[in-house]
Amino acid sequence: TTDTTAALRAIEIEAEVIFKGTKVDGVYDKDPVKHSNAKKFKELTYLDVVEKGLEVMDFTAVTLAMENKLPIIVFNMEGEGNLKRVVMGENIGTKVTG
């Protein structure tokens, strides 16, 4: 998938992080579009993502990121200025690390 390809490429170029731009502002316990009571996570571990079955990226991409200690930041790509904010290190979205 594109997630796995992105993870492989990030590892290949020795990136410091993967930015995953989405339509929502992070990772939730369930689809926030369908469930108004969805809970947003500020931080997760790779194992949390796998064990909870969270749809951050596909399983292979998450595993590759975990094996290479490559953080994933999931953020809302549609928000005004969000790409700049996340690149500048502002704490938006959800961070997935070890």
N, C-alpha and C positions, 0 to 999 in steps of 0.2 A: 504494500500500500504506500501511499505518499508519506504516511507517518514513519514507516520503517525506513524508507528512502531518506527522509529528512534526518532521522537519527544516525543512519550510516554516514551520511555526508557530514554531519556535525562532528562525528568522531574522526572522520578522515581529515578534516581541516583543523582539528584540535580546537573546536569552538569551546567557549566557556559555559554556554547555556543554550537551550533550545527555547525559542519563543513560539508558543502555540496560540495564534490569533483565532478567536472564535466569535460567535454572536452573543455569548453570555460573558459575564465578568469574572469567571473563574470556574472552579470545579465544585459541583453540588452533589449531595447524596442522592438526588433524583432530579429529573428534568425540571428546571425552574419555570420553563414556559408552560408546562402542563400542571405543575404542582406549586401553588402559592406558598406552601409551607416547606419548600425545599431549603435545606441548610447548606450554606456556603462554607467551604473550607478555606482558611487562609494559608495553611501549610499542610502538606501530607508527605508521607514517606512513599517510596516506590512500592513497598510491600502493602501499605494501606490501599493504594490504587488497585493492586492485583487482588488482594483478599476481599475488598469490598466490591470488586467488579465495576469500578468507576470508569466511565468512558472518557478518559483523558486523551489517550492515544491507543493504538492497537497494542496488544500484549507484547508483541515482538519489539516494538519501539520502546516501550517502557522498560523491558528487560535489558535492551541494549544500553539505554540511558543509565540504568541501575549498575550494570556491570562496569560501565566506564565513568561512574560518578559524575554524570552530566545532568545538572539541574534542568527541570522543565518549568517554565513559567507560562501559565494559561491565563490569557487576558482577553478583554473585549476589544477586538480589532476595529469595531465600528464607532467606538467612542472618540469624540473630538480630541485629538492630541495624544491618544493612548499609546500609539506606537512610540512616539518620542518619549513619553513618560516612562515606559518600561525600559527602553534602551538607556535612558539616563539613570536607571536604577531605582526609580520610585517604586514603592511597595504597592503595586496594584495586582489584582487577580489572585491566583493561587500558585504557590511555589511547591514543586515536588522535588524532594531530595532524599538522601539516604537517611 
